[in-house]
Amino acid sequence: MDYPEIISTHKNGDPIGIYSICSADPTVLRASLKQAKADGTSVLIEATSNQVDQNGGYTGHTPATFREMVYQIADEEGFDRDAIILGGDHLGPNRWQDQTPDIAMAHAEELVRVYVAAGYTKIHLDCSFSCVGDPYPITDEIAAERAARLMKVCEETAPEAGTADRIRYVIGTEVPVPGGHQSELGELTPTSAEAARTTLAKHREAFDKVGLTDIWPKISALVVQPAVEFDHLKVVDYRTDMTTELRTVLDNEPTLVFEAHSTDYQTPENLAQLVKDHWAILKVGPGLTFNLREGLFALAHIEDELIPAEKRSNLRQVVEARMVEDPARWEKYYTGSADEQRIARRYSYSDRMRYYWPDEQLKEAREVLLKNLSEVDIPLPLLSQYLPHQYDRVRSGELENTPEALLLDRVRDAIRPYAAACYPSLEA
């Protein structure tokens, strides 16, 4: 099923959903495509405005080059390109909050234009950020007006891209911070039903004002806070009893479901309950690269046991050295003593390490690690020690005992609960 069909099926009473892969890491993308191929489902891959923009973002990718990277990996995996849904996440003035609204929104208009022109069909319009001179927090009226302005650009661009009939939008002003929280989380409360209804009403008004009166069937999701989050060391688990009233907001909206951000590290039971409670779009990001890091560190420990010291990748040490040498991507998030910062750099749920994997030294260390282990037989007892789930699959004949296969499967461990929650029939 494609994205609009999944939303329609959910609204018709079948508790299915779709999970969104929010990562630009090639290994994560490959693992995601392998999982979807094994399950026989489509796959939703979203790039965020931090990662991918008209200037390259922090990954160096524009929407067009990111699309081509995804397609190349899909071709290598024998995955049908037509089963890939590409989305843009947090598209709005996020990257230009230090500019005045006029300048920031001019950049944001070009941002959404290049995403839609590149064939992305799930567009999250996020204008919840305050720019220079804006009130803080931003008002529903301002956010809605800016979203309407960006949507008009999308609608003008979609026919040229051949996606006018497939493009769908996500709106909402209670949006978790892209990339995760900077400080420790306190108690969370869900969005109130009244606030959610106000958000819908203000967006309707704003769309009408710019001549988008008939756009509503293309609005597929509303982002609200179901009181689900994580910080460096803690996960706030979903509680269905806290969203009873909020869940009624979309009862009379035939095309709308909720979209849940920051669902990383929720239990499989919580993910399944979120889908049943109409959070039919589950987004996962840092949790994927968290598992990637776990897999790489496990392989590095195995390397220490099998490879002479002078030939080792020293991956863990290289990562630590680069993060200390270039602290800009983690230092404002990880406070405390030197030991507390060290633990956070390596093991935090928010996984700021993910920003460093494109670094040339880290890429080289990863290549050496995988090459070293591909040239030896990994003893099963070592596999049991460091990658026990993969050990079980190797023993049962489901998985090859090669470093790349082991790493990809470790990433898939983060995806499997999402697949089970969104496609319950897979478990049958």
C-alpha positions in Angstrom: 0.0 0.0 0.0 1.1 3.5 -0.7 1.0 6.3 1.9 -2.5 7.7 1.1 -3.9 4.2 1.0 -2.4 3.4 4.4 -4.0 6.5 6.0 -7.3 5.8 4.3 -7.3 2.2 5.5 -6.6 3.3 9.1 -9.4 5.8 9.0 -11.7 3.0 7.8 -11.1 1.1 11.0 -8.1 -1.1 10.3 -5.5 -0.3 12.9 -2.5 -0.2 10.6 0.1 2.5 10.3 3.4 3.4 8.7 6.8 4.1 10.4 9.0 6.8 9.2 12.8 6.3 8.9 14.3 9.7 9.8 18.0 9.1 9.1 20.5 9.9 6.4 23.0 7.2 7.3 23.5 4.9 4.4 23.8 1.8 6.6 20.5 2.7 8.3 18.8 3.3 4.9 20.1 -0.1 3.7 18.8 -1.8 6.8 15.4 -0.1 6.4 15.1 -1.3 2.8 16.1 -4.8 3.7 13.4 -4.8 6.4 10.7 -3.5 4.2 11.6 -6.0 1.4 11.5 -8.9 3.9 8.1 -7.7 5.1 6.7 -7.0 1.7 5.8 -3.4 2.6 6.5 0.1 1.3 9.0 2.2 3.2 8.8 5.8 4.2 12.1 7.6 4.4 12.2 11.2 5.5 15.0 13.8 5.4 15.0 16.6 7.9 15.7 20.2 7.2 18.8 19.9 9.3 20.2 17.0 7.3 19.1 17.9 3.8 18.3 21.3 2.3 19.0 23.4 -0.8 22.5 24.1 0.4 23.3 20.6 1.5 22.5 20.6 5.2 24.9 18.9 7.5 25.1 15.8 5.3 26.1 17.6 2.2 22.9 16.4 0.4 20.2 18.3 -1.4 16.8 16.7 -1.7 17.7 15.5 -5.2 21.1 13.9 -4.2 19.6 12.4 -1.1 16.8 10.8 -3.3 19.5 9.4 -5.7 21.4 7.9 -2.8 18.2 6.2 -1.5 17.4 4.9 -5.0 21.0 3.6 -5.6 20.8 1.6 -2.3 17.3 0.4 -3.3 18.6 -0.8 -6.7 21.5 -2.6 -5.0 19.0 -4.4 -2.7 16.5 -5.2 -5.4 13.9 -3.0 -3.8 11.2 -1.4 -6.0 11.7 2.4 -6.2 7.9 2.8 -6.6 7.5 1.3 -3.0 9.7 4.1 -1.6 7.8 7.1 -0.1 10.1 10.2 0.3 9.3 12.8 2.9 10.6 16.1 4.1 10.5 16.6 7.9 10.4 20.0 9.8 10.3 22.0 6.6 10.1 25.6 7.5 12.3 28.3 9.0 14.1 26.0 11.4 17.5 26.4 9.8 17.2 30.2 9.7 15.8 31.1 13.2 18.6 33.6 13.6 17.2 35.7 10.7 14.2 38.0 10.5 11.0 36.3 9.4 11.1 37.7 5.9 14.5 36.3 5.2 13.9 33.0 7.0 10.6 32.4 5.1 12.2 33.2 1.8 14.8 30.5 2.5 12.0 28.2 3.7 10.0 28.7 0.4 13.0 27.6 -1.6 13.5 24.7 0.8 10.0 23.3 0.2 10.2 24.0 -3.5 13.3 21.9 -4.0 11.9 19.1 -1.9 8.7 18.9 -3.9 10.5 19.4 -7.2 12.7 16.4 -6.3 9.5 14.2 -6.0 9.0 14.1 -2.2 5.3 13.5 -1.5 5.0 13.6 2.3 5.7 17.2 3.4 5.8 18.2 7.0 5.3 21.9 7.2 6.8 23.0 10.5 6.6 26.8 11.2 6.6 26.4 15.0 10.0 28.2 15.2 10.4 31.8 16.3 12.7 33.9 14.2 14.3 37.2 15.1 11.6 39.6 16.4 8.9 36.9 16.7 7.0 36.2 19.8 8.1 33.1 21.8 6.5 30.7 21.6 5.1 31.3 18.2 1.4 31.8 18.0 -1.0 29.4 16.2 -2.0 32.2 13.9 1.6 33.0 12.8 2.5 29.3 12.4 -0.6 28.6 10.3 -0.1 31.7 8.1 3.5 30.7 7.3 2.5 27.0 6.7 -0.1 28.3 4.2 2.5 30.4 2.5 4.8 27.3 2.1 1.9 25.1 1.1 1.1 27.4 -1.8 4.7 27.0 -3.1 4.3 23.2 -2.8 1.1 23.2 -4.7 2.5 25.4 -7.4 5.5 23.0 -7.7 3.9 19.6 -7.5 2.3 19.6 -11.0 5.8 20.2 -12.5 7.1 17.2 -10.5 4.1 15.0 -11.5 3.0 14.5 -7.9 0.0 16.8 -7.6 -2.3 13.8 -7.0 0.0 12.1 -4.5 1.4 14.9 -2.4 0.2 15.0 1.2 0.9 17.4 4.1 1.5 17.2 7.8 0.8 20.2 10.0 1.0 21.0 13.7 2.5 23.5 16.1 3.2 21.2 19.1 6.3 19.7 17.5 9.2 18.2 19.3 12.6 19.9 18.7 14.4 18.5 15.7 17.3 16.4 16.8 16.1 16.1 20.4 16.1 18.0 23.6 19.0 19.9 25.0 18.2 19.4 28.7 16.8 16.7 31.0 13.1 16.1 30.5 10.6 16.9 33.3 7.1 15.6 33.4 5.3 15.6 30.1 1.6 16.2 29.4 -0.1 15.5 26.1 -1.5 18.2 23.9 -4.9 19.2 25.1 -7.9 18.5 22.9 -8.7 22.2 22.9 -5.2 23.1 21.6 -5.4 20.5 18.9 -8.8 21.8 17.7 -7.5 25.4 17.7 -4.5 24.3 15.6 -6.8 22.7 13.0 -9.1 25.7 12.9 -6.3 28.3 12.5 -4.8 26.3 9.7 -8.1 26.0 7.9 -8.5 29.8 8.1 -5.0 30.4 6.9 -5.4 28.0 3.9 -8.7 29.7 2.9 -7.0 33.1 3.0 -4.4 32.1 0.4 -7.0 30.4 -1.9 -6.3 26.8 -0.7 -9.9 26.2 0.3 -10.0 22.7 -1.2 -6.6 21.6 0.2 -8.0 19.8 3.3 -8.2 16.3 1.8 -4.4 16.5 1.2 -3.7 17.2 4.9 -3.0 13.6 6.1 -1.7 14.2 9.6 -1.6 16.4 12.7 1.5 16.5 14.9 0.5 16.6 18.6 2.4 15.6 21.7 1.2 12.2 23.1 3.6 12.7 26.0 6.2 10.5 24.4 9.9 11.6 24.5 13.4 10.8 25.5 16.4 12.7 26.6 20.0 11.6 27.1 19.3 9.0 29.8 15.6 8.6 30.1 12.6 7.5 28.1 9.1 8.9 28.8 6.8 6.0 28.0 3.4 6.3 26.3 0.3 6.0 28.5 -2.9 5.5 26.6 -5.0 6.7 29.6 -3.5 10.2 29.2 -4.7 10.7 25.6 -8.4 9.7 26.0 -9.8 13.1 25.2 -7.1 14.1 22.7 -7.8 11.0 20.6 -11.4 12.3 19.9 -10.2 15.4 18.0 -9.9 13.6 14.7 -13.1 11.6 14.9 -14.8 13.9 12.4 -11.8 14.4 10.2 -12.1 11.7 7.5 -8.6 12.1 6.1 -6.5 12.9 9.2 -4.5 10.8 11.6 -2.0 11.8 14.2 1.8 11.7 13.6 4.0 10.9 16.6 7.5 12.2 16.8 10.3 11.1 19.1 8.9 7.5 19.5 12.5 6.1 19.7 13.0 3.6 22.5 9.3 3.0 23.2 8.5 -0.6 24.0 6.9 -2.7 21.3 3.7 -2.7 23.3 3.7 1.1 23.4 4.3 1.4 19.7 1.4 -0.9 18.9 -0.9 1.0 21.3 0.1 4.3 19.7 -1.0 3.0 16.3 -4.3 1.7 17.8 -4.8 5.1 19.3 -4.6 6.8 15.9 -0.9 7.8 15.9 -0.8 6.0 12.6 2.6 7.6 11.6 5.5 6.7 14.0 8.7 8.6 13.5 12.1 7.1 14.5 15.5 8.7 14.1 18.2 8.6 16.8 17.1 5.2 17.9 18.3 3.8 14.5 21.8 5.2 14.8 21.9 4.3 18.5 21.6 0.6 17.3 24.1 1.3 14.5 26.6 2.5 17.2 25.8 -0.5 19.4 26.5 -2.8 16.4 29.8 -1.0 15.5 31.0 -0.9 19.1 30.2 -4.6 19.5 32.2 -5.4 16.3 35.0 -3.3 17.6 35.1 -5.4 20.8 35.2 -8.5 18.7 38.0 -7.0 16.6 40.0 -6.4 19.8 39.9 -10.1 20.5 40.8 -11.3 17.0 43.0 -8.8 15.2 46.6 -7.8 16.2 46.8 -4.4 17.8 48.8 -2.8 14.9 46.0 -3.7 12.4 42.9 -2.7 14.4 40.6 0.1 13.4 40.5 1.5 17.0 37.0 2.7 16.0 35.9 3.5 19.5 39.0 5.6 20.2 38.8 7.4 16.9 35.2 8.4 17.5 36.0 9.7 20.9 39.0 11.6 19.7 37.1 13.3 16.9 34.2 14.2 19.2 36.5 15.8 21.7 38.5 17.6 18.9 35.3 19.0 17.4 32.7 19.4 20.2 30.3 21.7 18.4 27.7 19.1 17.8 27.4 17.8 21.4 28.8 20.3 23.9 25.6 22.3 24.3 23.7 19.1 25.0 26.0 17.2 27.2 26.8 18.9 30.5 28.1 17.7 33.8 31.5 16.3 34.8 34.1 15.0 32.3 33.0 11.5 33.1 29.3 12.3 32.6 30.1 14.0 29.3 32.2 11.0 28.2 29.3 8.5 28.9 26.8 10.8 27.1 29.0 11.1 24.1 29.2 7.4 23.7 25.9 6.1 24.9 23.3 8.8 25.1 19.8 8.1 23.9 19.9 11.3 21.9 23.0 9.9 20.1 24.9 13.0 19.1 27.5 10.6 17.7 25.3 10.3 14.6 26.5 13.7 13.4 30.1 12.5 13.2 29.8 9.3 11.2 30.2 11.2 7.8 33.6 12.4 9.1 36.4 11.0 6.9 38.4 9.5 9.8 35.4 7.7 11.1 34.4 6.4 7.7 38.0 5.1 7.3 37.8 3.4 10.7 34.5 1.8 9.9 35.9 0.4 6.6 39.0 -1.0 8.4 36.8 -2.6 11.0 34.6 -4.3 8.5 37.5 -5.4 6.3 39.4 -6.8 9.3 36.5 -8.9 10.4 35.6 -10.0 6.9 39.0 -11.7 6.7 38.6 -13.9 9.8 36.0 -16.3 11.1 34.1 -14.8 14.0 33.8 -17.5 16.7 30.2 -18.1 17.8 31.0 -17.6 21.5 32.3 -14.1 20.7 29.1 -13.4 18.8 27.1 -14.6 21.7 29.0 -12.3 24.0 28.6 -9.1 22.0 25.7 -9.6 19.6 23.4 -12.1 21.2 20.3 -11.5 19.0 22.5 -11.9 15.9 24.1 -15.0 17.4 20.6 -16.6 17.7 19.9 -15.8 14.1 23.2 -17.1 12.9 22.6 -20.3 14.8 19.2 -20.8 13.3 20.5 -20.2 9.8 18.6 -16.9 9.3 21.7 -14.7 9.2 25.2 -14.8 7.7 28.1 -14.6 10.1 29.7 -11.7 8.3 30.4 -8.2 9.8 28.2 -6.3 7.4 25.3 -8.7 7.7 25.6 -8.6 11.5 25.7 -4.8 11.6 22.7 -4.4 9.3 20.7 -6.9 11.3 21.5 -5.0 14.5 20.0 -1.9 13.0 17.0 -3.9 11.9 16.5 -4.7 15.6 15.4 -1.1 16.0 13.0 -1.3 13.1 11.3 -4.6 13.7 9.1 -3.3 16.6 7.8 -0.6 14.3 7.0 -3.0 11.5 5.1 -5.2 14.0 3.2 -2.2 15.4 2.2 -0.8 12.0 1.5 -4.1 10.2 0.0 -6.4 12.8 -0.6 -9.1 10.2 3.2 -9.6 9.9 3.0 -11.2 13.4 0.2 -13.5 12.5 
